[in-house]
Amino acid sequence: MNDTKHVVCPHCAVVNRIPVSRLTQNPQCGKCAQPLFTGQPVELTESNFQKHLSRNDIPLLVDFWAPWCGPCKMMAPAFVQAAAQLEPNVRLAKVDTESQQNLGAQFNIRSIPTMVLFAGGVEKARQSGAMDSAAISSWVRSQLV
């Protein structure tokens, strides 16, 4: 059994190795000393997406959205609430498909908002349409059983 997890810092993108027993104790980044878990989704771009996908040992839930999308704007506060509920067991992140069009294309995003859950660097599930925070948390937990 592995008693440590690699967690990518949401601030400086350095990979930290954290004992599992310390995940819930507000661990800080070894490089920038910022909290590794902020209860806020991480903004992902083409430059940092792959690192967060492949180097986090915790699942990654990505909300693919756009600034002009009404349902996306309605779901944004619920996604933040879900981040507070699911961390440190899941990293939540957002990809603006308007400014990061290549990421939207790479993951074949056809409607927004679309949430994609990755575990072990591979897609585990996806869900399109706006959801409230309880539904987001419940859906993620059901996929990670």
N, C-alpha and C positions, 0 to 999 in steps of 0.2 A: 504493500500500500504506500502510495506517495503522500508524504505528510507536508509537502509544500506545493504552492501553486504559483505559476508565473502570471503576473498582472501588469498590463501596460499602463503606465501613468497617463491619465487624461490630460495632463498639463504639458509634460515634456517628452512623452512617448518612450521613455526608457522602460525596459522590462525589469520588473522587480520580482524577486523570489520571496514569497511570504509563507510562513508556516500556516497551515490550515487553521490551527487553533487561534491565530491572531487576526484572521480575516475580519472578524466582527469587532475588533478593538481599534478601529480607526487608524489603520496603518498608513504611514507616510512614505512618499517616494524617497529612495536612497540618494537620488541625485538632486532633486529640486526641493525636497522637504514639504511638498504640498500633499494634501490628503489623496490617497488612491481612490477613495470612494466619496463622492460629493453629493449623492442623491440627485444628480443632474445628468441628463444624457450628454454624451461626448459628440461634438461636431466632427464628422469624418469627411475627409477629402481624398482625392486620388493619391495624394502623397502619404497619408497615414492609414488608409483603410486596410491595406494588406497586413501591416504590422499588428493592428488591433485584431484582425481576423485570425492570423496564424500564430501569434505569440501569446495570446490570452489563454490560460487554462480554464477560465470560466466561460460559460456560453455568452454569446454576443447577440443581442436583439437590436436589429437596425430598422428604424422607421424611415422609409423612402418617402419624401414629401416634396412639396413645392410651395413657394410663398404665395402664389395666386390661388391656391386650392382651399376653398372654404372648409370642407371636412378636415383637411390637414390642420388648419388653424384651430378648429373646434377640438381636435384630438390632442393638440400640443400640451395643454395643461395636464391632461390625463396621463400622457406619456411621462411627464416629469414626476407625477405622483407615483406611477408604476416604478420609475427608477428608484425612488426612495423606498418602495416596498420590496423590490427584488434584489437590490444590492445588499451584500457583496457576492451573492451567489450568481448573479447575471449582470453583465455590463450592458447598459442601454446606450444606443448611439443614434444619431440622425444623419441622413444624407439628403442634402438639398439637390434634387434631381435637375433643377434649373441650372445651377452653377456647376454641378458634377455630372454632366450628361453621360460621360463615358461609364460611370459606375451604374447609372440607371440602365444603360444599354447592356453592360456586362452581365447584370443579374436579371435581364429580361423583364424589367418593371413595365407593365402595361397599364396599370391604373394606380392612382395614389389616393389616400395613403395606402402603402403596402408595408407590412412588417415582415421581416425575414429573420428567422431564428437560426443561428449557426452554433454548432457544438463541435469541438475538435477541428475547427477550420472548414467544416462542410455544412451546407444547408440542411437543416433538419425539418423545417416547416416554414410555411408562409401564410399570411392572412391579409386579405385586402379589405378595406373599409374602416371607417372610424369606430373606435371602441372606447368605453370608459376605462378608468384605471383598474377597477375590480375585474373587468372582463379581460384586460391585457394580462394582468397578473395570473389570473386563472388559466388563460390559454397557454401562457408560457410554462407554468407549472405542469399542466397536463401533457405538454410535449416533452418534458424532461424527465418523465417517470422512468 
